[in-house]
Amino acid sequence: MTDQAVDTDGARLSQGVTAGDRFLGRTRELKELRADIERAGLDTLSGRKAPRARVLLIAGRPGSGRTALGEELVRQVADRYPDGVLRARLRETDGTRVPVERSARELLDALDVPAPAGAAEDDLVEALRTALDGRRTLLLLDDAADAEQVDALLPDNPDCLVVAVSEGPLTGISDVRPCTLGGLDTKSAVELLSRSTGSVRITVDPRAAESLAEQCQGQPAALVLAGGWLAARPQAAVADLARQLHADPDNGTVGSAGTAVGRVLHLVHAELPAPAARTLRLLSLAPAGLVDPHTASALAGCSVGSARSTLDGFVSVGLLHPAGSSLPQYEVPRCLHPLLRALAETHERPGELQLARARMLERTVRLLQSCRAITETDSPRARERLLGMPRSLRFATPRAAADWLRARRPALLASARLAVADGTLDTLARRLMSQLVRAMVAHFGTQAAASDLYGIHHLVLDVAERRELPREKAAALLNLGDLDARTGRTADALARYRAALDAGRAANDPYATGRAMESVGGAHLELGDFDRAADWFGRALAERLARDERADAARLYGRIAAAHTYVGRYGEALRNWRAAVAGYRKSGEVTAQARALSELARVQEYAGRPEDSLRTCREAVEWARRAEDTRLQAALHLRLADTFEHLGDPASAALHRETAEGMLREEAEASRASGIDPEQPGRPGQPEQGGDACESRAAPAEG
């Protein structure tokens, strides 16, 4: 794998896979799989070109080393696929099927192909197939739940190869011969044991080592745990462990825990100190199977330092795997997760498990608060809040906070999903989602985090509907509507805005009601229904005027004017732009006043009144100068130049155009000197205050 963090809940694109520890055994299986790549498919034999990618299937029980075999195969053949390797895991740690929509989106993200937030599954799958068309890419689809998942992600490109890992056959995908895994051969199993125990203990009693490998049924996961148990007990003989497993084959386990992995895990768990054993059991609650010291600390109710020492100890004996992140983060092996969950349900009361979940969610909320607060460097209240937190919850720098948020993203999103599905921790779930949205917007920006935000807002809507919380329902619908509108799904956005309006009225929330009315108007404007747009903007304006919200009222006057401009009602447009100018003047918003005057001048020009437009534009230049908005001044000088050309005064036009070019040149030089990109105004996640927020997109009426 590459050095970048492994997203265990999604997908990743890499240009190669390093061997890491030498792969053991499975020589026959690897030979068969490689031969299967070269084998002519049924389409080729019948004289047709293969329409889709070849699928290789590795089938085996969890703990059989099926994923490791898939990775080794990928390593051996990756050089044939110059466009890289894509990985996706198709089941959650608890066995839940990952939706195809989420898997497709993660694969598109790994390919750096943008996908609209909230896009339908069919659209995402089609986008993925289009992105893979013409590429030679290898896909490793791990832990597939069924054939439908794999089939949906299968490229329509015979130059690609798909390696699917599953527990059983994938009936429904044609021309697939499963490579079914049993246990390792005895030699490889013994060598795997020796990696943990050292070669001396194996050499002095090779028959005991073979017996232990037999008791573990050659399952790599069981052998790793057995080796870890022996490594932690240098005085114990290999024969001692083999005898313990042989003496009690069931080892007190029930159900699926009666497998070789379950028997060895039960023995390991029974001999751990009580605090460590409890921590191990509670790791089954870790979202997405990803655990860090804070998660373990909250679950077990111990210090962060103690939790990290315990986790490092688990790694040394094979109970956890490093998650490949630069941060201290670990992954619970998939084959151990259901076994640990069974141990937790056996040894812990339901109330204790619920309390552990609550502690974990509360800790996550506080970490997210700290993660966001570190970005608010200009806020004294935020700094005070941050200093009031325990040192262990603080981040040293905004970069450290962003790195943590990025590495923990799969676990954080899984936390939100699990908290909402639980249904008994809705208050904590709502706080978690609120802080998660704020942290993502602060560090990544609304656009970059849009797909994650869309899912979170859907979860908020689920909780609001379940708990009958109309205010939160309105907020969630408005947020979802905004994301729909940004991705061109204006009709869907309109439906959400109307539903938000109903919810806002039910909650008697004037802000949500007014916001929904304005958004409904904006959707109608985008759909080209300008009369309805003006009507809804007028309703929202009445709400703002009733509450004496002057700045918002001024903005709505501008939106009404824009709607009238589209259909050539310039008299109404001029009247509303003048009202907007007056509103901004009363509220003291100098920049907004300059922009409103700019738009007033534009409409005057459309209406055939160039002298009035010239006078208004000059006034706008003066207000833009007071606001120190260089870009707006330059834009207004260019407009003055156009107006003078229409009036037949090319000398004045050239003067204003030269002035605008000089202003833009000076601003670009000043921006470069200060290290600011002049093409990227505004901080990520913050709405840009410049631009043409009020500018009408209408063209002058003909004739």
C-alpha positions as CSV (number, residue, x, y, z in Angstrom):
1,M,0.0,0.0,0.0
2,T,1.0,3.6,-0.4
3,D,1.8,5.7,2.7
4,Q,-1.4,7.6,2.5
5,A,-4.2,6.9,5.0
6,V,-6.3,3.9,4.2
7,D,-10.0,4.6,4.1
8,T,-11.4,1.4,5.4
9,D,-14.9,2.5,4.8
10,G,-14.4,3.5,1.2
11,A,-12.0,3.4,-1.7
12,R,-8.6,4.5,-2.6
13,L,-6.5,4.8,-5.8
14,S,-2.8,3.9,-5.7
15,Q,-0.2,3.3,-8.3
16,G,1.3,0.2,-6.7
17,V,1.3,-2.0,-3.7
18,T,4.4,-2.9,-1.7
19,A,4.9,-6.4,-0.5
20,G,5.2,-5.6,3.2
21,D,5.7,-8.9,5.1
22,R,6.4,-11.8,2.8
23,F,3.2,-13.5,1.8
24,L,2.9,-17.1,3.0
25,G,1.4,-20.1,1.2
26,R,-1.5,-20.1,-1.2
27,T,0.8,-20.9,-4.1
28,R,-1.8,-23.1,-5.9
29,E,-4.5,-20.5,-5.4
30,L,-2.4,-17.7,-6.8
31,K,-1.4,-19.8,-9.8
32,E,-5.0,-20.6,-10.5
33,L,-6.1,-17.0,-10.2
34,R,-3.3,-15.7,-12.5
35,A,-4.2,-18.4,-15.0
36,D,-7.8,-17.3,-14.8
37,I,-6.8,-13.8,-15.9
38,E,-5.4,-15.3,-19.1
39,R,-8.2,-17.7,-19.7
40,A,-10.5,-17.0,-22.6
41,G,-13.9,-16.0,-21.5
42,L,-17.2,-17.4,-22.8
43,D,-17.7,-14.3,-25.1
44,T,-14.2,-14.8,-26.6
45,L,-14.8,-18.5,-27.2
46,S,-18.1,-17.6,-29.0
47,G,-16.3,-15.1,-31.2
48,R,-17.7,-12.0,-29.4
49,K,-15.6,-9.2,-27.7
50,A,-16.0,-9.3,-24.0
51,P,-18.4,-6.5,-23.1
52,R,-17.3,-6.1,-19.4
53,A,-14.3,-6.5,-17.1
54,R,-13.2,-10.0,-16.1
55,V,-14.2,-10.9,-12.5
56,L,-12.0,-13.1,-10.3
57,L,-13.7,-14.3,-7.1
58,I,-11.9,-15.2,-3.9
59,A,-14.3,-16.9,-1.6
60,G,-13.7,-17.8,2.0
61,R,-14.8,-17.4,5.6
62,P,-13.7,-14.3,7.6
63,G,-10.3,-15.1,9.1
64,S,-9.2,-17.3,6.2
65,G,-6.9,-14.7,4.7
66,R,-9.1,-14.0,1.7
67,T,-8.4,-10.3,1.8
68,A,-4.6,-10.9,2.1
69,L,-4.8,-13.2,-0.9
70,G,-6.6,-10.6,-2.9
71,E,-4.0,-8.0,-1.9
72,E,-1.2,-10.3,-2.9
73,L,-2.8,-11.0,-6.3
74,V,-3.2,-7.3,-6.8
75,R,0.5,-6.8,-6.0
76,Q,1.6,-9.4,-8.5
77,V,-0.4,-8.1,-11.4
78,A,-0.7,-4.4,-10.7
79,D,2.0,-3.6,-13.2
80,R,-0.3,-4.7,-16.0
81,Y,-2.8,-2.0,-15.0
82,P,-1.0,1.4,-15.5
83,D,-4.0,3.4,-14.5
84,G,-3.8,2.2,-10.9
85,V,-5.7,0.1,-8.3
86,L,-9.0,1.0,-6.8
87,R,-10.2,-0.5,-3.6
88,A,-13.6,-0.6,-2.0
89,R,-15.0,-2.5,1.0
90,L,-18.6,-3.5,0.4
91,R,-19.7,-4.4,4.0
92,E,-19.6,-2.6,7.3
93,T,-17.8,-4.1,10.3
94,D,-21.1,-5.4,11.6
95,G,-21.9,-7.1,8.3
96,T,-24.3,-4.4,7.0
97,R,-24.3,-4.1,3.2
98,V,-22.7,-0.8,2.1
99,P,-25.1,1.0,-0.4
100,V,-23.9,0.9,-4.0
101,E,-24.3,4.7,-4.1
102,R,-21.7,5.2,-1.3
103,S,-19.3,2.7,-2.9
104,A,-19.6,4.3,-6.3
105,R,-19.0,7.8,-4.8
106,E,-15.9,6.7,-2.9
107,L,-14.5,5.1,-6.1
108,L,-15.2,8.3,-8.1
109,D,-13.5,10.3,-5.3
110,A,-10.5,8.1,-5.6
111,L,-10.4,8.8,-9.3
112,D,-10.7,12.5,-8.6
113,V,-13.9,12.6,-10.7
114,P,-16.4,15.0,-9.1
115,A,-19.8,13.6,-8.4
116,P,-22.8,15.9,-7.5
117,A,-23.9,15.7,-3.9
118,G,-27.1,13.7,-3.6
119,A,-26.8,12.2,-7.1
120,A,-28.9,9.0,-7.6
121,E,-27.3,5.6,-7.6
122,D,-27.8,5.1,-11.3
123,D,-26.2,8.4,-12.1
124,L,-23.2,7.6,-9.9
125,V,-22.8,4.1,-11.4
126,E,-23.0,5.5,-14.9
127,A,-20.4,8.2,-14.0
128,L,-18.1,5.5,-12.6
129,R,-18.3,3.4,-15.8
130,T,-17.7,6.4,-17.9
131,A,-14.6,7.3,-15.8
132,L,-13.2,3.8,-16.2
133,D,-13.9,3.7,-19.9
134,G,-10.6,3.6,-21.8
135,R,-8.5,2.9,-18.6
136,R,-6.6,-0.1,-17.6
137,T,-7.6,-0.2,-13.9
138,L,-7.7,-3.0,-11.3
139,L,-10.5,-3.0,-8.8
140,L,-10.4,-4.9,-5.5
141,L,-13.9,-5.2,-4.1
142,D,-13.5,-6.6,-0.6
143,D,-16.1,-8.3,1.5
144,A,-18.9,-8.2,-1.1
145,A,-22.3,-9.0,0.3
146,D,-24.0,-10.2,-2.9
147,A,-23.7,-10.3,-6.7
148,E,-25.8,-7.2,-7.2
149,Q,-23.2,-5.0,-5.4
150,V,-20.3,-6.3,-7.6
151,D,-22.4,-6.2,-10.8
152,A,-23.3,-2.5,-10.2
153,L,-19.7,-1.5,-9.9
154,L,-18.4,-3.7,-12.8
155,P,-16.8,-1.5,-15.6
156,D,-18.0,-1.9,-19.1
157,N,-14.4,-2.2,-20.2
158,P,-12.7,-5.5,-20.8
159,D,-9.3,-3.9,-20.2
160,C,-10.1,-3.6,-16.5
161,L,-9.9,-6.4,-14.0
162,V,-12.1,-6.9,-10.9
163,V,-11.0,-9.0,-8.0
164,A,-14.0,-9.7,-5.7
165,V,-13.6,-11.1,-2.2
166,S,-16.7,-12.7,-0.7
167,E,-17.8,-15.3,1.8
168,G,-19.5,-17.4,-0.9
169,P,-20.2,-17.6,-4.6
170,L,-21.6,-14.6,-6.4
171,T,-24.5,-16.2,-8.3
172,G,-25.7,-14.0,-11.1
173,I,-22.3,-12.8,-12.5
174,S,-21.5,-14.9,-15.5
175,D,-18.2,-16.5,-16.3
176,V,-16.9,-16.5,-12.7
177,R,-15.1,-19.4,-11.2
178,P,-14.6,-19.0,-7.4
179,C,-11.3,-19.7,-5.8
180,T,-12.4,-21.2,-2.5
181,L,-10.0,-20.9,0.5
182,G,-9.5,-23.5,3.2
183,G,-6.7,-23.5,5.8
184,L,-3.1,-22.8,5.1
185,D,-0.8,-25.8,4.4
186,T,1.0,-27.0,7.5
187,K,4.4,-25.6,6.5
188,S,3.0,-22.1,5.9
189,A,0.9,-22.3,9.1
190,V,3.9,-23.2,11.2
191,E,6.0,-20.4,9.6
192,L,3.2,-17.9,10.3
193,L,3.3,-19.0,14.0
194,S,7.1,-18.6,14.1
195,R,6.9,-15.0,13.1
196,S,5.4,-14.2,16.5
197,T,7.0,-16.8,18.7
198,G,10.5,-16.9,17.1
199,S,12.0,-19.9,15.3
200,V,13.6,-21.5,18.4
201,R,10.3,-22.4,20.1
202,I,9.1,-23.9,16.9
203,T,12.3,-25.8,16.2
204,V,12.5,-27.4,19.7
205,D,9.0,-28.9,19.3
206,P,7.9,-29.0,15.7
207,R,5.2,-31.6,16.3
208,A,3.6,-29.3,18.9
209,A,3.7,-26.5,16.4
210,E,2.0,-28.7,13.8
211,S,-0.6,-29.8,16.3
212,L,-1.3,-26.1,17.2
213,A,-1.7,-25.3,13.5
214,E,-4.2,-28.2,13.2
215,Q,-6.1,-26.9,16.2
216,C,-6.3,-23.5,14.5
217,Q,-7.5,-25.3,11.3
218,G,-4.8,-23.5,9.4
219,Q,-6.8,-20.2,9.6
220,P,-4.4,-17.2,9.4
221,A,-6.4,-15.1,11.9
222,A,-6.4,-17.9,14.5
223,L,-2.7,-18.5,13.9
224,V,-1.9,-14.8,14.4
225,L,-3.8,-14.7,17.7
226,A,-2.2,-18.0,18.9
227,G,1.3,-16.6,18.0
228,G,0.5,-13.4,19.9
229,W,-0.6,-15.3,22.9
230,L,2.7,-17.3,22.9
231,A,4.8,-14.1,22.3
232,A,3.2,-12.5,25.4
233,R,4.2,-15.6,27.4
234,P,7.8,-16.4,26.7
235,Q,7.8,-19.2,29.3
236,A,4.9,-21.0,27.8
237,A,5.6,-23.9,25.5
238,V,3.8,-24.3,22.2
239,A,2.5,-27.6,23.4
240,D,0.8,-25.9,26.3
241,L,-1.4,-23.9,24.0
242,A,-2.1,-26.8,21.7
243,R,-3.2,-28.9,24.7
244,Q,-5.5,-26.2,26.0
245,L,-7.3,-25.9,22.7
246,H,-7.5,-29.7,22.3
247,A,-8.8,-30.3,25.8
248,D,-11.8,-28.0,25.4
249,P,-12.6,-27.7,21.7
250,D,-15.7,-25.5,22.3
251,N,-13.8,-23.4,24.9
252,G,-17.1,-22.2,26.4
253,T,-18.1,-20.5,23.2
254,V,-21.5,-20.4,21.5
255,G,-22.7,-20.0,18.0
256,S,-20.3,-18.7,15.5
257,A,-17.7,-18.3,18.2
258,G,-17.1,-22.0,18.0
259,T,-14.8,-21.5,15.0
260,A,-11.0,-21.8,15.4
261,V,-10.7,-18.0,15.5
262,G,-13.4,-17.8,18.1
263,R,-11.8,-20.5,20.3
264,V,-8.4,-18.8,20.3
265,L,-9.9,-15.4,20.9
266,H,-11.9,-16.7,23.8
267,L,-8.7,-18.1,25.3
268,V,-6.8,-14.8,24.7
269,H,-9.7,-12.8,26.2
270,A,-9.9,-15.0,29.3
271,E,-6.3,-14.5,30.2
272,L,-6.2,-10.7,29.7
273,P,-6.2,-8.4,32.8
274,A,-9.8,-7.4,33.6
275,P,-9.5,-3.7,32.5
276,A,-7.8,-4.8,29.2
277,A,-10.4,-7.5,28.6
278,R,-13.2,-5.0,29.1
279,T,-11.6,-2.5,26.7
280,L,-11.2,-5.3,24.1
281,R,-14.9,-6.2,24.3
282,L,-16.0,-2.6,24.1
283,L,-14.0,-2.1,20.9
284,S,-16.9,-3.8,19.1
285,L,-18.7,-0.5,19.5
286,A,-16.1,1.5,17.6
287,P,-17.7,3.0,14.5
288,A,-16.4,1.5,11.2
289,G,-14.1,-0.7,13.2
290,L,-11.7,2.2,13.6
291,V,-10.5,3.1,17.0
292,D,-8.1,5.7,18.4
293,P,-6.9,6.4,21.9
294,H,-9.8,8.9,22.5
295,T,-12.4,6.3,21.4
296,A,-11.0,3.6,23.6
297,S,-10.6,6.0,26.5
298,A,-14.3,7.1,26.3
299,L,-15.6,3.5,25.8
300,A,-13.6,2.1,28.8
301,G,-13.8,5.2,31.0
302,C,-10.0,5.4,31.4
303,S,-7.3,8.0,30.6
304,V,-6.1,8.6,27.0
305,G,-2.6,7.6,27.8
306,S,-3.7,4.3,29.4
307,A,-6.0,3.6,26.4
308,R,-3.1,4.1,24.0
309,S,-0.9,1.7,25.9
310,T,-3.7,-0.9,25.9
311,L,-4.2,-0.5,22.2
312,D,-0.5,-0.8,21.4
313,G,-0.5,-4.0,23.4
314,F,-3.4,-5.3,21.4
315,V,-1.5,-4.6,18.2
316,S,1.5,-6.5,19.4
317,V,-0.6,-9.7,19.9
318,G,-2.7,-9.4,16.7
319,L,-5.9,-8.2,18.2
320,L,-5.7,-4.9,16.3
321,H,-4.1,-3.7,13.1
322,P,-2.6,-0.3,12.5
323,A,-5.0,1.6,10.2
324,G,-2.3,3.1,8.0
325,S,-2.8,6.7,9.2
326,S,-0.1,9.1,10.4
327,L,-2.3,9.4,13.5
328,P,-2.5,6.7,16.2
329,Q,-5.4,4.9,14.7
330,Y,-6.2,1.1,14.7
331,E,-8.6,-1.2,12.9
332,V,-10.5,-4.1,14.5
333,P,-10.0,-7.1,12.2
334,R,-13.3,-7.8,10.5
335,C,-13.3,-11.5,11.5
336,L,-13.0,-10.5,15.2
337,H,-15.8,-7.9,15.2
338,P,-18.8,-10.2,15.6
339,L,-16.9,-12.3,18.2
340,L,-16.1,-9.2,20.3
341,R,-19.7,-8.1,20.0
342,A,-20.9,-11.5,21.3
343,L,-18.4,-11.2,24.2
344,A,-19.6,-7.7,25.0
345,E,-23.3,-8.8,25.0
346,T,-22.3,-11.8,27.3
347,H,-20.2,-9.9,29.8
348,E,-21.7,-6.4,29.9
349,R,-25.2,-5.3,30.9
350,P,-27.2,-3.5,28.2
351,G,-27.2,-0.3,30.2
352,E,-23.4,-0.4,30.5
353,L,-23.1,-0.8,26.7
354,Q,-25.4,2.1,26.2
355,L,-23.4,4.2,28.6
356,A,-20.2,3.4,26.8
357,R,-21.8,4.5,23.5
358,A,-22.9,7.7,25.1
359,R,-19.5,8.4,26.5
360,M,-17.9,7.8,23.1
361,L,-20.4,10.1,21.3
362,E,-19.9,12.8,23.9
363,R,-16.1,12.6,23.5
364,T,-16.5,12.8,19.7
365,V,-18.7,15.9,20.0
366,R,-16.1,17.7,22.2
367,L,-13.3,16.8,19.8
368,L,-15.3,18.2,16.9
369,Q,-16.0,21.4,18.9
370,S,-12.2,21.7,19.5
371,C,-11.5,20.9,15.8
372,R,-13.7,23.8,14.7
373,A,-12.7,26.2,17.4
374,I,-9.0,26.1,16.4
375,T,-10.0,27.7,13.0
376,E,-11.8,30.6,14.7
377,T,-8.6,32.6,15.5
378,D,-10.3,36.0,15.4
379,S,-13.0,35.1,17.9
380,P,-12.1,35.8,21.6
381,R,-15.1,33.6,22.7
382,A,-13.8,30.7,20.6
383,R,-10.3,31.0,22.1
384,E,-11.8,31.2,25.6
385,R,-13.8,28.0,24.9
386,L,-10.8,26.3,23.5
387,L,-8.6,27.1,26.5
388,G,-11.4,25.8,28.8
389,M,-11.1,22.3,27.3
390,P,-8.8,19.7,28.7
391,R,-5.4,19.7,27.1
392,S,-5.9,16.2,25.7
393,L,-8.9,17.5,23.6
394,R,-7.0,20.4,22.1
395,F,-5.3,20.5,18.7
396,A,-2.0,22.3,18.4
397,T,-2.7,23.9,15.0
398,P,-5.5,24.1,12.4
399,R,-3.5,21.7,10.2
400,A,-3.4,19.1,13.0
401,A,-7.1,19.4,13.4
402,A,-7.7,19.1,9.7
403,D,-5.5,16.0,9.5
404,W,-7.4,14.4,12.4
405,L,-10.8,15.2,10.8
406,R,-9.6,13.7,7.5
407,A,-8.2,10.6,9.1
408,R,-11.3,10.1,11.3
409,R,-13.8,10.9,8.6
410,P,-15.0,7.3,8.0
411,A,-15.4,6.7,11.7
412,L,-17.2,10.1,12.2
413,L,-19.7,9.5,9.4
414,A,-20.3,5.9,10.7
415,S,-20.8,7.4,14.2
416,A,-23.6,9.6,12.9
417,R,-25.2,6.7,11.0
418,L,-25.0,4.4,14.0
419,A,-26.3,7.0,16.5
420,V,-29.3,7.8,14.3
421,A,-30.0,4.1,13.8
422,D,-29.8,3.4,17.5
423,G,-32.8,5.7,18.1
424,T,-32.2,6.0,21.9
425,L,-29.4,8.7,21.8
426,D,-31.0,11.2,19.5
427,T,-30.0,14.2,21.6
428,L,-26.3,13.2,21.4
429,A,-26.8,12.3,17.7
430,R,-28.1,15.7,16.9
431,R,-25.2,17.4,18.7
432,L,-22.8,15.2,16.9
433,M,-24.2,15.9,13.5
434,S,-24.3,19.7,14.2
435,Q,-20.6,19.8,15.2
436,L,-19.6,17.5,12.4
437,V,-21.2,19.8,9.8
438,R,-19.5,22.8,11.3
439,A,-16.1,21.2,11.5
440,M,-16.2,20.0,7.9
441,V,-17.3,23.4,6.6
442,A,-14.6,25.1,8.6
443,H,-11.8,22.9,7.4
444,F,-12.9,21.7,3.9
445,G,-15.5,24.2,2.7
446,T,-19.1,23.6,1.8
447,Q,-18.4,22.6,-1.8
448,A,-15.6,20.1,-1.0
449,A,-17.7,18.4,1.8
450,A,-21.0,18.6,-0.1
451,S,-21.5,14.9,-0.5
452,D,-20.8,14.2,3.2
453,L,-23.0,17.1,4.2
454,Y,-25.9,15.8,2.1
455,G,-25.8,12.5,3.9
456,I,-25.6,14.2,7.3
457,H,-28.5,16.5,6.6
458,H,-30.6,13.4,5.6
459,L,-29.8,11.9,9.0
460,V,-30.8,15.1,10.7
461,L,-34.1,14.9,8.8
462,D,-34.7,11.3,9.9
463,V,-34.2,12.2,13.5
464,A,-36.4,15.4,13.2
465,E,-39.2,13.4,11.6
466,R,-39.0,10.6,14.2
467,R,-38.9,13.0,17.1
468,E,-41.5,15.4,15.5
469,L,-39.1,18.4,15.7
470,P,-40.5,20.8,13.0
471,R,-37.8,23.4,13.5
472,E,-35.0,21.0,12.9
473,K,-36.9,19.4,10.1
474,A,-37.2,22.8,8.4
475,A,-33.4,23.4,8.8
476,A,-32.6,20.0,7.3
477,L,-34.9,20.5,4.4
478,L,-33.5,23.9,3.7
479,N,-29.9,22.6,3.7
480,L,-30.8,19.7,1.5
481,G,-32.6,22.0,-0.9
482,D,-29.6,24.3,-1.1
483,L,-27.4,21.3,-2.0
484,D,-29.9,20.1,-4.6
485,A,-30.0,23.6,-6.1
486,R,-26.2,23.9,-6.3
487,T,-26.1,20.6,-8.3
488,G,-28.8,21.6,-10.8
489,R,-31.7,19.6,-9.3
490,T,-33.8,22.7,-9.0
491,A,-37.2,20.9,-9.1
492,D,-36.1,18.7,-6.2
493,A,-34.9,21.8,-4.4
494,L,-38.2,23.5,-4.9
495,A,-40.1,20.5,-3.4
496,R,-37.8,20.6,-0.3
497,Y,-38.2,24.3,0.1
498,R,-42.0,24.0,0.1
499,A,-41.8,21.2,2.7
500,A,-39.4,23.4,4.8
501,L,-42.0,26.2,4.6
502,D,-44.6,24.0,6.0
503,A,-42.3,22.8,8.8
504,G,-41.3,26.4,9.6
505,R,-44.9,27.4,9.9
506,A,-45.6,24.4,12.1
507,A,-42.7,25.4,14.3
508,N,-43.8,29.1,14.3
509,D,-40.2,29.9,13.2
510,P,-40.1,33.2,11.4
511,Y,-36.5,32.8,10.2
512,A,-37.1,29.4,8.7
513,T,-40.4,30.6,7.1
514,G,-38.8,33.7,5.6
515,R,-35.8,31.7,4.4
516,A,-38.0,29.1,2.8
517,M,-40.1,31.7,1.0
518,E,-37.0,33.3,-0.4
519,S,-35.6,29.9,-1.5
520,V,-38.9,29.0,-3.2
521,G,-38.6,32.3,-5.1
522,G,-35.0,31.6,-6.0
523,A,-36.0,28.1,-7.3
524,H,-38.8,29.6,-9.5
525,L,-36.3,32.2,-10.8
526,E,-33.9,29.4,-11.8
527,L,-36.7,27.5,-13.5
528,G,-37.6,30.6,-15.5
529,D,-41.0,31.3,-13.8
530,F,-40.2,35.0,-13.1
531,D,-43.7,36.0,-12.1
532,R,-43.9,33.4,-9.3
533,A,-40.3,34.2,-8.3
534,A,-41.3,37.9,-7.8
535,D,-44.4,36.9,-5.9
536,W,-42.5,34.6,-3.5
537,F,-39.7,37.2,-3.0
538,G,-42.5,39.7,-2.2
539,R,-43.9,37.4,0.5
540,A,-40.5,37.0,2.0
541,L,-40.0,40.7,1.9
542,A,-43.2,41.3,3.8
543,E,-41.9,39.0,6.6
544,R,-38.6,40.9,6.8
545,L,-40.3,44.3,6.8
546,A,-42.6,43.1,9.6
547,R,-39.6,42.3,11.7
548,D,-37.7,45.4,10.7
549,E,-34.8,43.4,9.2
550,R,-33.5,46.1,6.9
551,A,-30.5,44.5,5.3
552,D,-32.5,41.3,4.4
553,A,-35.3,43.5,3.1
554,A,-32.9,45.4,0.9
555,R,-31.5,42.1,-0.5
556,L,-35.0,41.0,-1.3
557,Y,-35.8,44.2,-3.1
558,G,-32.8,43.4,-5.3
559,R,-34.1,39.9,-6.0
560,I,-37.5,41.2,-6.9
561,A,-35.8,43.7,-9.2
562,A,-33.8,40.9,-10.9
563,A,-37.0,38.9,-11.5
564,H,-38.7,41.9,-13.2
565,T,-35.5,42.6,-15.2
566,Y,-35.7,39.1,-16.8
567,V,-39.0,39.9,-18.4
568,G,-38.3,43.5,-19.3
569,R,-40.4,45.2,-16.7
570,Y,-37.8,47.8,-16.2
571,G,-40.0,50.3,-14.4
572,E,-40.7,47.8,-11.6
573,A,-37.1,46.8,-11.6
574,L,-35.9,50.4,-11.2
575,R,-38.3,51.0,-8.4
576,N,-37.1,48.0,-6.4
577,W,-33.4,48.7,-7.0
578,R,-34.0,52.2,-5.6
579,A,-35.6,50.7,-2.6
580,A,-32.7,48.3,-2.2
581,V,-30.2,51.2,-2.4
582,A,-32.2,53.1,0.3
583,G,-32.3,50.0,2.5
584,Y,-28.6,49.4,2.3
585,R,-27.9,53.1,3.0
586,K,-30.0,53.0,6.2
587,S,-28.3,49.8,7.4
588,G,-24.9,51.3,6.7
589,E,-23.8,48.5,4.3
590,V,-21.5,50.5,2.0
591,T,-20.4,47.6,-0.3
592,A,-23.9,46.4,-0.8
593,Q,-25.1,49.9,-1.6
594,A,-22.4,50.2,-4.2
595,R,-23.5,46.9,-5.8
596,A,-27.1,47.9,-5.8
597,L,-26.3,51.2,-7.5
598,S,-24.3,49.2,-10.1
599,E,-27.3,47.1,-10.8
600,L,-29.6,50.1,-10.9
601,A,-27.3,51.7,-13.5
602,R,-27.4,48.4,-15.6
603,V,-31.2,48.4,-15.7
604,Q,-31.3,52.1,-16.6
605,E,-29.1,51.3,-19.5
606,Y,-31.4,48.4,-20.5
607,A,-34.3,50.8,-20.3
608,G,-32.7,53.2,-22.8
609,R,-31.7,55.9,-20.3
610,P,-27.9,56.1,-20.8
611,E,-27.5,59.5,-19.1
612,D,-29.2,58.3,-16.0
613,S,-27.1,55.1,-16.1
614,L,-23.9,57.2,-16.4
615,R,-24.8,59.4,-13.4
616,T,-25.8,56.4,-11.2
617,C,-22.7,54.5,-12.2
618,R,-20.5,57.4,-11.1
619,E,-22.3,57.4,-7.8
620,A,-21.6,53.7,-7.5
621,V,-17.9,54.2,-8.2
622,E,-17.8,56.7,-5.3
623,W,-19.4,54.3,-2.9
624,A,-17.2,51.4,-4.1
625,R,-14.2,53.7,-3.4
626,R,-15.5,54.3,0.2
627,A,-15.9,50.5,0.6
628,E,-12.3,50.0,-0.7
629,D,-13.7,47.4,-3.1
630,T,-11.1,47.6,-5.9
631,R,-12.7,44.9,-8.1
632,L,-16.1,46.5,-8.0
633,Q,-14.5,49.9,-8.8
634,A,-12.8,48.3,-11.8
635,A,-16.0,46.6,-13.0
636,L,-17.9,50.0,-12.7
637,H,-15.2,51.8,-14.7
638,L,-15.6,49.1,-17.4
639,R,-19.3,49.7,-17.4
640,L,-18.7,53.4,-17.7
641,A,-16.5,52.7,-20.7
642,D,-19.2,50.7,-22.4
643,T,-21.8,53.5,-21.7
644,F,-19.5,56.2,-23.1
645,E,-19.0,54.1,-26.3
646,H,-22.7,53.8,-26.7
647,L,-22.9,57.6,-26.3
648,G,-20.2,58.1,-29.0
649,D,-17.4,59.3,-26.7
650,P,-14.5,56.8,-27.4
651,A,-11.9,59.0,-25.6
652,S,-13.8,58.9,-22.3
653,A,-14.4,55.2,-22.8
654,A,-10.7,54.5,-23.3
655,L,-9.8,56.6,-20.2
656,H,-12.2,54.5,-18.0
657,R,-11.0,51.2,-19.5
658,E,-7.4,52.2,-18.8
659,T,-8.3,53.1,-15.2
660,A,-10.0,49.7,-14.7
661,E,-7.0,47.8,-16.1
662,G,-4.6,49.7,-13.9
663,M,-6.7,49.0,-10.8
664,L,-6.8,45.3,-11.5
665,R,-3.1,45.2,-12.2
666,E,-2.2,46.9,-9.0
667,E,-4.5,44.6,-7.0
668,A,-2.9,41.5,-8.6
669,E,0.6,42.8,-7.7
670,A,-0.4,43.5,-4.2
671,S,-2.0,40.1,-3.8
672,R,1.1,38.3,-5.1
673,A,3.3,40.3,-2.8
674,S,1.2,39.2,0.2
675,G,1.0,35.6,-1.0
676,I,-2.8,35.7,-1.7
677,D,-4.2,34.1,-4.8
678,P,-6.2,36.9,-6.5
679,E,-8.4,34.3,-8.2
680,Q,-9.4,32.7,-4.9
681,P,-11.1,35.3,-2.7
682,G,-12.6,34.3,0.6
683,R,-11.7,31.5,3.0
684,P,-12.7,27.9,2.3
685,G,-16.1,27.2,3.7
686,Q,-17.1,30.9,3.9
687,P,-19.5,32.5,1.3
688,E,-17.6,34.9,-1.0
689,Q,-18.6,38.4,-0.2
690,G,-17.5,39.8,-3.5
691,G,-18.7,38.8,-7.0
692,D,-22.0,39.5,-8.5
693,A,-24.4,38.5,-5.8
694,C,-26.9,41.0,-6.9
695,E,-26.2,41.1,-10.6
696,S,-29.0,40.3,-12.9
697,R,-28.3,37.7,-15.6
698,A,-30.8,39.3,-18.0
699,A,-29.7,40.6,-21.3
700,P,-31.0,43.9,-22.7
701,A,-34.4,43.6,-24.3
702,E,-34.3,43.7,-28.1
703,G,-35.7,46.7,-29.8
